[in-house]
Amino acid sequence: MTEQPPRALPVRVRRHPDGIAMDDLFRSEPAPGHPLADADAPPRRHPPADAGLVERPGPAAPGWLAVLTGTAALGSAAALLWRARPLPPAHLLPWQWAALAGLGGLAVVCFGGLTRGRTGSAWVLSLFGRYRGSVRRTGLAWISPFVLRRRVDVRLRHWRSEPLAAVDAEGSALRVVVLVVWSVRDTARALYAVDDHLGYLREQVEAATARVLSQLPADAFQGGAPTLRNAEAVGDALTRLLAAECRPVGVAVFSAQPTRIEYAPEVAAAMHRRRLAVLDARHRESVLTGVIDAVDDTVTRLTSRGLVELDDFERQALVKDLTVAFYTRRGDLPRQQHEE
C-alpha cells in the first residue's frame, strides 16, 4: 500500500469588519513586518517523517482456507496411521514418521495462526523487530504464528482535554478546553515512529493551543480588533497546526475546536470588572452622543423656524438646560448636577 498524499481541505477566507483577513491572524510564521519576524531565522520545521516506514499490507489469508488446510492435514495423518495399523507405532518406517511430523506441524501452523479481525482495528506485524505489514481484515483470518501481532485502533475517535493553561496576546492567563477528532491513518508510523501516539497527540494539543492563543487577545477592550472569541477562526488555525504536527506519526487530525476559553481564576474577577467598566463607558458614550444630537436638532429647529431669537449667551444657556433635561430623563446624570 503506497502512502496517499493528504487531501487539501478547502480554505475559506473570513474577513474582520476592519478588513483584516482572519486567516492571516493565525499564520504558521510571523508575517513580514511583524515584530517577531526575522529575515535571518530559518522557517519552522515540522517533525520529519521516515519515508521507509509506510503502512503496507501484511501476509494474511482467509480463515476458511487455513481451517480447510489444517483439517486436510489432520485427515491425511489419520489416513496414514490407518494404513499402517497392522504395525505397532514403534515399527513405522522413517518416511512415515516424517510425513506424520510434517502433517502435524502443518495442522498446528494452520490452526495456531487463526485470529479474529475486528471492524475498526488492524493488526501490525513484526518479525525480529522489523515491520512486516499491517492486516485490516475483518472476521476470521489467518496470520503467521511466527510474527508478533499488535492491535491498533483505527476508528474515528475524539478526545476532550482537561483545562489547559495558556496566555493571550496581552499576557492574560487563560484556561482552555479543546475537543479533538482524530484517527490513526498509518498504523506503521503510529506504532513505530513514536513511543506513544496518543501521548504525542495530547502534548501537541497543549503546545499548539498555547501557540495559537498567544496571537490574539481574549477580549478587545478598545476598538473592534479581532479576538479569541471567534471560535471558528481559532479552531481552523488549531486544526491546521495539529494536522501538520501529527501527520509524520500517522495520526490524522480532522477537527480541533476550543469548547471553552475563559480567564484563569486568579485574573477572572479583575477581567470581569474591566469588561463591565468598558461596557459602562460604551453605554455612556452612546447616551452622550444621543443627547448631543437631540440638543442640536432641537436648537436648530427653534432657530430655523424663527420661534426664538438667541444670542450666544442665551444659546449656551438653552443648550445647557436641554442637556440637563435629556440626561435627567435618561437617568444618567448624577444627583448633584440635578440639584445645581
N, C-alpha and C positions, 0 to 999 in steps of 0.2 A: 504494500500500500504506500503510494507516494504522498508526501505531505501536500495538501492543498493550500494555496495561499489564502490568507484571511480575506473574506469578502468585505469590501469597503462599505461602511454604513453611510447613508445619506446625511449630509450635514446641513442643517438649517441655520441661516444667519439671522439672529434676532438683534434688533437694534433698540438701544435705550432711547427714551424720549429726547435726550440731548443729542442724538445722532451717533452715539458710540456703539460699535458692534459688540454685542455681549460676548461673542466667542473670542474677541480679541483680548478680553479681560482675563482669560484663563489660558494664555499661551504656555506651551511647554518651556519656552525660553523667553527671557525678557525682550520686550520689543525694542527696536532701535531707539536710542534716546532715553531709554528707561534708566534710572539711577543705578540699577543692578546690572545693566548690560556692560559687557567688557569685550572689546573687539579682539583682544589677545587671548581670551579664555576659550578653551575648546568646547564644542557643544556637548550637552549632557548625553551620555550614552546609556542605553538600556542594557540589562544583563545579556551577555552573549548566549547564543543557543548552539548546542552541539549538533552540527549538520549531520553527523553519522548516527545520531540517536533519534530515530524516527520510528513511529509505530508501523509495524508490518504484520501481515497475517502469520500466525504461528502454525506449526504442524498439528493438525487435528483431523479427525474423521468422524463420520456419523456413528452414533452409539449403536444403532441396529447392526451395522456392519461388524463392529467388534464383538457384539453378542453372538452373531451368526458364526464368525470365525472361531471364537472360543468354544462354542458348542460343537462345531465340527471337529475341533482338535480333541475334545474330550470323547466324542463319539469314535474317532479314529483310534484313540488309545484303548478304549473299551473293546473295539473290534479286534485289535491286535492281541489283547490278552485273551479274548475268547478263542481265537485260532490257536493259541499256544497253551490252552487249558490242560491237555494231557501231561504237559511237563510242569514240574514244580517251578516256582519263580526263580529259584537258585540256578536252574539249568537253562535259563533263557540265553539265546545267542547274543553276542555283543551288539550286533546291529539292531536287535530287538530292544535292548536296553537304551541304546542311543535314540531310537525312534520314540520310545516312551518318554525319555527325558525331554526331547525336543517338543513333543506334543504337549507335555505337561507345562513346560516353560511358555509355550505359545498361549496356552489357556490362561496361565497366570498373568501374562502381559496384557492379554485382551480384556480380562475381567478386572485386573488391577488398574487399568487406565480409564475405566468408566467414571464419568463425572456428570454433574447436572449443571448446565448453563442457565443462569438466571437472566431474566429481562432487566436491563439497566445496569448490568455488571459485565466485567470482562476478566479473563484470566491472563496474567502476564507471566510468560515462561522464561526461565533462565536455566542455563546449564554451565556449571563450573564458573559462576559469576558473570557469564556472558549472556546478553539479551538474545533470546531465540525467537521472539514474536509474541503476538497477542491474539487471543481467541475470544471472539464476541458471539459465539454460537449460543443458542438457547435450546433448552430441552436436553435430552440425553446425548452426550458427546464422548468421544474417546480422545484422550491426550496421553502422550507417552508417560508412563510412570517413572521414567528416569530423569525427568526435568522437574525443577522446582516451580510450583504454581503459587501465584499470589493474586488474590481477587481485588479488583479496583472498581469502585462505584463510578459509573459514567452517567448517572441520571442528572437531570437538571435539579440543582439544589439552591437553597437560599440560606443566608446566614445574617443574623442581626447582631451587630456588635454591641458591646457594653458602651456606656457613655465614654467617649474618647476625649482626651484633653487636647485643646488646640487654642490658637490665638488668631485674632483677625488682623487686618492691616494696621489698626490703631493700637495693637498690643493688648486688647481686652481678652481676658481668659474666657474660653467657651467650653461647653460640653456638647458633643455631637454624637448622635446615634445614626449609624449607616446600615442600610439594608442592601446586601449584595446578592445578586442572582448569577450563578456560575455553574460550570460543569467541567469535567475532565474531557478534553478533546484528544489529547495524545497520551495514551496510558504509559508509553515507554518513558517519556520525559517526566511525567508526573511522578513516576516511581523511582527513576534513577538519576534524573537531572537535579533533584533537590532532596534533602533529607526528609522533609515533611511538607507536602504541597499545601495542606490545609493550614499549617502554621505559617508557611510562607505567605499565603493569601492574607491571613489576619495581620501580619506585620506590614504588608504592603498597603492594606487598607488604612492602617493607622498613619503610615508615612504619607500616603497620597492625600488623606484628609487634611493633615497638618499643612501640607504644601498648598493645596487649593484654597483653603480657608484663609491663609495668610495674605492673599492677594487683594481682598476687598474687606471693607468694614462691615460689621454686622448690621449697623443702622447708620443711615445718613442723617445726622442731626442738623447739618447745614446744607441746604440745597437739595436737589434731586439726583444725587450721584448714585450709580449702581451699588447695590449691597448684596449681602449673602441671603437676603430674603427671597431672591429669585431662585427658587429651588430647582427649576428646570435647567437653568444655565449651570448651576453648581453641580447638579447630577450628571449632566453631559460631560463636563470637564473631568469630573472624578471617574466616570466610566472610561473615557479615552485613556486617561493616565494609567488606570489599573489594568486595562486590557493590554497596553503596551508592556507593562512591567511583568505580567503573568504569562504572556504568550510563550516566552522561552522555556517555561517549565510545563507546558502542555495544558494549561488552565485557560479556559475561555470565559471572560467576564462579559456578561450581557447587559447588566444594569447595576449601577451603584448609586443609590439615591439616599440623601440625608433625610431621615424621617423626623428628626428633631434637632434644631440648633438653638441653644439657649445659653445665657451667660452663666458662668460658674457661680456657685453660691456666695463666694466671697465678694463678688462685684455686682451681683444681681440687684441688690437693693439700690446701690448707687446709680446704676444704669437705668433703673426704673424711675428714679427721681429725675434723672437727666431727661429721659424721654417725656415725662409729664411736664417738665419745665419747657421743653421745646414745643410741645403741643399747646401749652398755655400761651406761649409767645406768639405762635402762629395764629391762634384764635384771636388774641388781642390785636394783632396786625390786621387781620381780616375785618374785625369790628371797626378799627380806626379808619381803614380805607372806605368802608361803607358810610361811616359818619361824615367824613370829609366830602365824599361825593354827594351825599344828601344835602349838606350845608351849601355846597357850591351850587347845586341845582336850585335850591330854594332862593338864595340871594340873587342868582341870575334871573329867575322868573320875576321876582318882585321888581327888580330894577328895569328889566327889559320891557315890561308891560306898563311902566310908569306908575305903578301903585305907590311907590315911595321914592323919595329923592334923598340919597345918603351921601354925606361927605366921608372922608377917610375915617374919622373918629367914630361916627355912627356906624359905618360898615364893620369896623373892628368889634364894636360892642355887640352888634347883631350877630356876627359870626361866633363870638364867644358865647352869647346866650343860646343860640341854636345848638352849638356843640355840646354845651352842658345839658340841654334838654334831650337831645338824641342819646347822649351817653346815659342820662338818668333813666330813660325809657328802656334801654337795653340792660341796665343794672350793672354796668361795668365801671362806673365812676365811684371812687372812694367816698365815704360818708362825709369827710371833712370838706371835700370840694363841693358837695351838695349844699352844705351849710354856708359856705362862702358865697 
